[in-house]
Amino acid sequence: MDHSRQKILIKFGFKFGKSGAHSRRTMMLAELQLLFPITSLSTSLEQYANEVIEHNCLNKPTKNVRKYAFRPLVELYGFDMKFPLFRVLRQLWDTDQINWHKTIINVHLWFKRIANEN
């Protein structure tokens, strides 16, 4: 893939590389199910970090484990409304009442990001 196309895809929220959260092959759905209901569309990356690390919304035993859990969430999903992929996920998550739709949306987003890593 040429560099200019890759730059455009990155703006949409696609991720390129060979290591990181994607190598673990986890989507962290349980963590999203705990984090998204207590945040909103206007939540910033710093506020997400505060909920996870300082307020322990993911119920992790230590602060170091909370930091370790937050990093792959950001790597997987972007956690920034400037990325259209994350923006769509976040907006649909809040409006959707059927959990299996959330899982499908997550799978789609996760595979879109991981496909560019391999």
Backbone as a chain_set.jsonl record, in Angstrom:
{"seq": "MDHSRQKILIKFGFKFGKSGAHSRRTMMLAELQLLFPITSLSTSLEQYANEVIEHNCLNKPTKNVRKYAFRPLVELYGFDMKFPLFRVLRQLWDTDQINWHKTIINVHLWFKRIANEN", "coords": {"N": [[0.849, -1.172, 0.0], [0.549, 2.188, -0.856], [2.167, 5.083, 0.555], [0.666, 7.511, 0.695], [-1.997, 6.647, 0.56], [-2.123, 5.131, 2.88], [-1.794, 7.154, 4.819], [-4.232, 8.514, 4.558], [-6.043, 6.532, 5.364], [-5.277, 6.214, 8.028], [-6.225, 8.582, 9.135], [-8.911, 8.01, 9.227], [-8.989, 6.193, 11.234], [-7.823, 3.742, 10.968], [-5.264, 1.352, 11.704], [-1.801, 0.75, 11.496], [0.911, -1.516, 11.612], [2.936, -3.953, 13.398], [2.782, -4.915, 15.965], [1.521, -4.756, 19.351], [-1.717, -4.16, 20.832], [-3.307, -5.615, 19.077], [-1.929, -7.941, 18.539], [-2.507, -9.564, 20.636], [-4.995, -10.51, 20.161], [-7.49, -9.882, 21.26], [-10.643, -8.35, 21.868], [-11.595, -6.87, 23.922], [-14.235, -6.49, 24.855], [-15.696, -6.718, 27.244], [-14.541, -4.746, 28.808], [-15.215, -2.43, 27.365], [-17.958, -2.518, 27.748], [-18.156, -1.845, 30.394], [-16.985, 0.685, 30.488], [-18.13, 2.472, 28.508], [-20.917, 2.984, 29.256], [-20.668, 4.798, 31.388], [-19.591, 7.032, 30.357], [-19.633, 9.627, 27.815], [-20.493, 10.842, 24.488], [-18.957, 13.095, 24.27], [-16.738, 12.638, 25.786], [-13.314, 12.918, 26.503], [-10.04, 11.631, 25.557], [-8.371, 11.866, 27.772], [-10.269, 11.945, 29.815], [-11.42, 9.401, 29.556], [-9.174, 7.905, 30.293], [-8.913, 8.771, 32.947], [-11.276, 7.712, 34.086], [-10.741, 4.978, 33.861], [-8.163, 4.59, 35.06], [-7.952, 6.213, 37.443], [-10.539, 6.133, 38.649], [-11.13, 3.501, 38.502], [-13.015, 2.029, 36.894], [-13.02, -0.353, 35.527], [-12.618, -2.268, 37.335], [-10.069, -3.26, 38.223], [-7.271, -4.684, 40.012], [-4.957, -3.129, 40.777], [-3.294, 0.068, 40.334], [-1.292, -0.018, 38.385], [-2.114, -2.234, 36.853], [-4.483, -1.203, 35.888], [-3.527, 0.875, 34.244], [-2.168, -0.712, 32.404], [-4.323, -2.032, 31.267], [-5.701, 0.035, 30.018], [-4.1, 1.002, 27.934], [-4.104, -0.959, 25.704], [-6.813, -0.716, 25.01], [-6.973, 1.836, 23.897], [-5.221, 1.464, 21.765], [-6.638, -0.426, 20.278], [-9.147, 0.781, 19.669], [-8.881, 3.519, 19.302], [-10.191, 5.729, 20.603], [-10.845, 8.432, 20.124], [-12.771, 10.982, 18.913], [-12.148, 12.135, 16.525], [-11.497, 10.157, 14.783], [-13.265, 8.581, 12.342], [-14.09, 5.849, 12.436], [-14.065, 5.193, 15.192], [-15.843, 7.141, 16.081], [-18.288, 6.387, 14.862], [-18.66, 3.865, 16.059], [-18.913, 4.658, 18.772], [-21.172, 6.364, 18.723], [-23.193, 4.635, 17.794], [-23.124, 2.739, 19.785], [-24.231, 4.056, 21.99], [-26.856, 4.482, 21.102], [-27.913, 2.037, 20.469], [-29.893, -0.635, 21.539], [-29.734, -3.349, 21.55], [-27.646, -5.862, 22.436], [-26.2, -7.675, 20.769], [-25.804, -6.311, 18.427], [-23.924, -4.46, 19.183], [-21.735, -6.095, 19.59], [-21.255, -7.02, 16.976], [-20.627, -4.612, 15.708], [-18.291, -3.987, 17.103], [-16.66, -6.162, 16.361], [-16.434, -5.682, 13.625], [-15.098, -3.159, 13.578], [-12.768, -3.858, 14.945], [-11.615, -5.808, 13.244], [-11.222, -4.245, 10.964], [-9.208, -2.564, 11.821], [-7.187, -4.389, 12.571], [-6.69, -5.727, 10.195], [-5.055, -4.145, 8.707], [-2.69, -4.369, 9.957], [-1.375, -6.706, 9.482]], "CA": [[0.0, 0.0, 0.0], [1.389, 3.376, -0.925], [2.191, 5.908, 1.773], [-0.416, 8.504, 0.715], [-3.245, 5.953, 0.904], [-2.018, 4.767, 4.289], [-2.032, 8.373, 5.599], [-5.672, 8.775, 4.52], [-6.704, 5.52, 6.193], [-4.959, 6.51, 9.429], [-7.138, 9.642, 9.558], [-10.212, 7.397, 9.497], [-8.878, 5.385, 12.435], [-7.146, 2.481, 10.715], [-3.983, 1.264, 12.383], [-0.803, -0.022, 10.782], [2.005, -1.943, 12.466], [3.018, -5.394, 13.582], [2.722, -5.307, 17.37], [0.566, -4.001, 20.142], [-2.918, -4.828, 21.337], [-3.854, -6.542, 18.092], [-1.226, -9.227, 18.586], [-3.131, -10.359, 21.693], [-6.23, -11.061, 19.588], [-8.622, -9.643, 22.156], [-11.412, -7.161, 21.512], [-11.853, -6.162, 25.175], [-15.652, -6.118, 24.908], [-16.137, -6.561, 28.64], [-14.068, -3.445, 29.271], [-16.058, -1.407, 26.733], [-19.281, -2.571, 28.378], [-18.058, -1.137, 31.675], [-16.532, 2.06, 30.295], [-19.006, 3.332, 27.703], [-22.129, 3.481, 29.933], [-20.392, 5.877, 32.346], [-19.0, 8.135, 29.607], [-20.533, 10.152, 26.788], [-19.874, 11.137, 23.195], [-18.01, 14.208, 24.422], [-15.636, 12.246, 26.665], [-11.991, 13.014, 25.879], [-9.106, 10.558, 25.869], [-7.929, 12.068, 29.156], [-11.374, 11.559, 30.7], [-11.471, 7.936, 29.538], [-8.049, 7.446, 31.111], [-9.25, 9.048, 34.339], [-12.275, 6.725, 34.528], [-10.112, 3.655, 33.966], [-6.995, 4.539, 35.952], [-8.195, 6.818, 38.759], [-11.821, 5.709, 39.232], [-11.136, 2.037, 38.44], [-14.3, 1.549, 36.385], [-12.861, -1.707, 34.996], [-12.467, -3.146, 38.504], [-8.746, -3.89, 38.218], [-6.776, -4.677, 41.39], [-3.94, -2.115, 41.095], [-3.184, 1.161, 39.378], [-0.48, -0.48, 37.259], [-2.953, -3.092, 36.016], [-5.433, -0.308, 35.211], [-2.777, 1.504, 33.144], [-1.897, -1.767, 31.428], [-5.59, -2.334, 30.584], [-6.143, 1.166, 29.213], [-3.266, 1.143, 26.739], [-4.623, -1.694, 24.54], [-8.108, -0.173, 24.596], [-6.694, 2.956, 22.999], [-4.618, 0.905, 20.551], [-7.662, -1.138, 19.513], [-10.312, 1.562, 19.27], [-8.558, 4.911, 18.994], [-10.72, 6.597, 21.667], [-10.807, 9.829, 19.736], [-13.884, 11.223, 18.002], [-11.646, 12.573, 15.216], [-11.452, 8.968, 13.938], [-14.627, 8.189, 11.981], [-14.422, 4.497, 12.883], [-14.412, 5.257, 16.611], [-17.034, 7.986, 16.214], [-19.457, 5.568, 14.523], [-18.813, 2.877, 17.135], [-19.381, 5.32, 20.004], [-22.538, 6.854, 18.531], [-24.102, 3.5, 17.717], [-23.151, 2.081, 21.098], [-25.167, 4.78, 22.847], [-28.23, 4.439, 20.608], [-28.328, 0.666, 20.236], [-30.378, -1.319, 22.738], [-29.563, -4.793, 21.394], [-26.219, -6.107, 22.645], [-25.495, -8.373, 19.693], [-25.374, -5.3, 17.459], [-22.68, -3.887, 19.688], [-20.676, -7.062, 19.334], [-20.965, -6.992, 15.539], [-19.934, -3.346, 15.432], [-16.942, -4.134, 17.632], [-15.927, -7.101, 15.513], [-16.137, -4.993, 12.375], [-14.07, -2.164, 13.827], [-11.543, -4.544, 15.33], [-11.026, -6.415, 12.051], [-10.755, -3.186, 10.07], [-7.923, -2.07, 12.332], [-6.19, -5.453, 12.568], [-6.388, -6.116, 8.815], [-3.956, -3.302, 8.209], [-1.495, -4.641, 10.735], [-0.717, -7.913, 8.965]], "C": [[0.893, 1.232, 0.0], [1.171, 4.265, 0.301], [1.038, 6.908, 1.826], [-1.757, 7.861, 1.061], [-3.254, 5.569, 2.384], [-2.296, 5.977, 5.18], [-3.523, 8.703, 5.657], [-6.41, 7.802, 5.429], [-6.452, 5.753, 7.677], [-5.895, 7.592, 9.962], [-8.531, 9.103, 9.877], [-10.183, 6.523, 10.746], [-8.254, 4.022, 12.204], [-5.772, 2.515, 11.352], [-3.058, 0.368, 11.592], [0.329, -0.353, 11.737], [1.947, -3.436, 12.685], [2.945, -5.832, 15.04], [1.685, -4.468, 18.092], [-0.624, -4.842, 20.548], [-3.456, -5.859, 20.363], [-3.174, -7.905, 18.134], [-1.78, -10.131, 19.684], [-4.42, -11.027, 21.226], [-7.397, -10.988, 20.565], [-9.335, -8.378, 21.725], [-11.772, -6.329, 22.736], [-13.295, -5.662, 25.27], [-16.134, -5.884, 26.328], [-15.731, -5.192, 29.185], [-14.895, -2.301, 28.66], [-17.441, -1.36, 27.378], [-19.292, -1.911, 29.746], [-17.771, 0.348, 31.48], [-17.542, 2.95, 29.572], [-20.271, 3.8, 28.431], [-21.885, 4.637, 30.905], [-19.713, 7.074, 31.688], [-19.984, 8.573, 28.523], [-19.766, 10.377, 25.489], [-18.814, 12.233, 23.31], [-16.823, 13.869, 25.324], [-14.313, 12.283, 25.907], [-11.144, 11.801, 26.258], [-8.644, 10.65, 27.322], [-9.018, 11.662, 30.15], [-11.566, 10.043, 30.721], [-10.37, 7.371, 30.434], [-8.341, 7.642, 32.591], [-10.256, 8.034, 34.88], [-11.63, 5.358, 34.753], [-9.06, 3.624, 35.06], [-7.307, 5.063, 37.352], [-9.471, 6.314, 39.432], [-12.035, 4.198, 39.166], [-12.472, 1.461, 37.957], [-14.219, 0.135, 35.807], [-12.627, -2.741, 36.101], [-11.167, -3.943, 38.483], [-8.114, -3.731, 39.6], [-5.765, -3.589, 41.739], [-3.913, -1.04, 40.011], [-2.354, 0.749, 38.163], [-1.279, -1.369, 36.317], [-3.974, -2.247, 35.257], [-4.761, 0.403, 34.039], [-2.529, 0.497, 32.026], [-3.159, -2.115, 30.64], [-6.023, -1.199, 29.665], [-5.375, 1.273, 27.895], [-3.794, 0.332, 25.55], [-6.008, -1.248, 24.097], [-7.913, 0.965, 23.586], [-6.101, 2.447, 21.687], [-5.673, 0.24, 19.665], [-8.705, -0.208, 18.906], [-10.042, 3.027, 18.96], [-8.995, 5.908, 20.044], [-10.579, 8.08, 21.365], [-11.881, 10.037, 18.673], [-13.415, 11.753, 16.648], [-11.53, 11.392, 14.251], [-12.883, 8.539, 13.603], [-15.014, 6.791, 12.457], [-14.826, 4.487, 14.355], [-15.698, 6.06, 16.811], [-18.309, 7.188, 15.921], [-19.712, 4.532, 15.609], [-19.44, 3.527, 18.36], [-20.818, 5.798, 19.876], [-23.53, 5.698, 18.492], [-24.207, 2.77, 19.048], [-24.195, 2.735, 21.992], [-26.616, 4.663, 22.394], [-28.778, 3.029, 20.485], [-28.739, -0.005, 21.544], [-30.179, -2.831, 22.677], [-28.07, -5.114, 21.426], [-25.525, -6.815, 21.494], [-25.083, -7.409, 18.598], [-24.055, -4.681, 17.904], [-21.514, -4.821, 19.416], [-20.285, -7.056, 17.863], [-20.206, -5.725, 15.169], [-18.49, -3.442, 15.912], [-16.097, -5.051, 16.767], [-15.506, -6.408, 14.223], [-15.002, -3.985, 12.563], [-12.735, -2.83, 14.131], [-10.852, -5.139, 14.11], [-10.539, -5.362, 11.068], [-9.372, -2.683, 10.525], [-6.855, -3.149, 12.259], [-5.787, -5.853, 11.15], [-5.22, -5.339, 8.246], [-2.653, -3.527, 8.941], [-0.708, -5.799, 10.143], [-0.245, -7.741, 7.55]], "O": [[1.864, 1.314, 0.753], [0.143, 4.201, 0.974], [0.48, 7.134, 2.899], [-2.566, 8.457, 1.772], [-4.282, 5.675, 3.053], [-2.97, 5.84, 6.201], [-4.021, 9.128, 6.699], [-7.3, 8.202, 6.18], [-7.337, 5.51, 8.498], [-6.315, 7.529, 11.117], [-9.247, 9.673, 10.7], [-11.236, 6.151, 11.265], [-8.159, 3.222, 13.134], [-5.183, 3.583, 11.52], [-3.482, -0.664, 11.071], [0.668, 0.464, 12.593], [1.027, -4.109, 12.219], [3.039, -7.028, 15.319], [1.058, -3.585, 17.508], [-0.552, -6.07, 20.603], [-4.008, -6.877, 20.783], [-3.791, -8.915, 17.796], [-1.547, -11.34, 19.663], [-4.878, -11.996, 21.83], [-8.189, -11.924, 20.676], [-8.697, -7.431, 21.265], [-12.214, -5.189, 22.593], [-13.541, -4.541, 25.716], [-16.896, -4.952, 26.583], [-16.482, -4.56, 29.928], [-15.232, -1.333, 29.343], [-18.023, -0.287, 27.535], [-20.342, -1.463, 30.206], [-18.272, 1.179, 32.238], [-17.777, 4.08, 30.0], [-20.672, 4.946, 28.232], [-22.816, 5.383, 31.212], [-19.308, 8.017, 32.368], [-21.036, 7.96, 28.341], [-18.562, 10.135, 25.404], [-17.876, 12.274, 22.514], [-15.99, 14.734, 25.595], [-14.205, 11.746, 24.805], [-11.492, 11.045, 27.165], [-8.538, 9.638, 28.014], [-8.721, 11.1, 31.204], [-11.84, 9.464, 31.772], [-10.611, 6.468, 31.234], [-8.044, 6.765, 33.402], [-10.109, 7.551, 36.003], [-11.942, 4.668, 35.724], [-9.065, 2.725, 35.9], [-6.96, 4.421, 38.343], [-9.49, 6.092, 40.643], [-13.008, 3.68, 39.713], [-12.993, 0.515, 38.548], [-15.25, -0.509, 35.618], [-12.461, -3.931, 35.832], [-11.169, -5.155, 38.7], [-8.387, -2.75, 40.292], [-5.713, -3.158, 42.891], [-4.443, -1.227, 38.916], [-2.676, 1.126, 37.036], [-1.13, -1.264, 35.099], [-4.293, -2.547, 34.107], [-5.349, 0.522, 32.964], [-2.664, 0.82, 30.846], [-3.07, -2.459, 29.461], [-6.649, -1.447, 28.634], [-5.955, 1.603, 26.86], [-3.924, 0.894, 24.463], [-6.348, -1.387, 22.922], [-8.598, 1.038, 22.566], [-6.445, 2.947, 20.616], [-5.605, 0.334, 18.44], [-9.102, -0.388, 17.755], [-10.906, 3.705, 18.405], [-8.254, 6.841, 20.353], [-10.238, 8.878, 22.238], [-11.896, 9.347, 17.654], [-14.21, 11.814, 15.71], [-11.472, 11.591, 13.037], [-13.636, 8.169, 14.503], [-16.162, 6.574, 12.845], [-15.813, 3.851, 14.727], [-16.544, 5.688, 17.625], [-19.294, 7.302, 16.65], [-20.852, 4.342, 16.032], [-20.398, 2.996, 18.923], [-21.602, 5.656, 20.814], [-24.599, 5.78, 19.097], [-25.266, 2.245, 19.391], [-24.955, 2.047, 22.673], [-27.522, 4.737, 23.224], [-29.992, 2.845, 20.404], [-28.011, 0.054, 22.535], [-30.433, -3.523, 23.663], [-27.319, -4.689, 20.548], [-24.341, -6.567, 21.266], [-24.101, -7.662, 17.9], [-23.178, -4.414, 17.083], [-20.426, -4.375, 19.052], [-19.098, -7.083, 17.54], [-19.248, -5.774, 14.398], [-17.571, -3.024, 15.208], [-14.942, -4.742, 16.473], [-14.363, -6.533, 13.784], [-14.05, -3.969, 11.783], [-11.694, -2.407, 13.627], [-9.64, -4.995, 13.953], [-9.528, -5.575, 10.399], [-8.494, -2.417, 9.706], [-5.713, -2.848, 11.912], [-4.652, -6.277, 10.93], [-4.485, -5.839, 7.394], [-1.627, -2.945, 8.59], [0.513, -5.857, 10.296], [0.327, -8.666, 6.973]]}, "num_chains": 1, "name": "protein.A"}
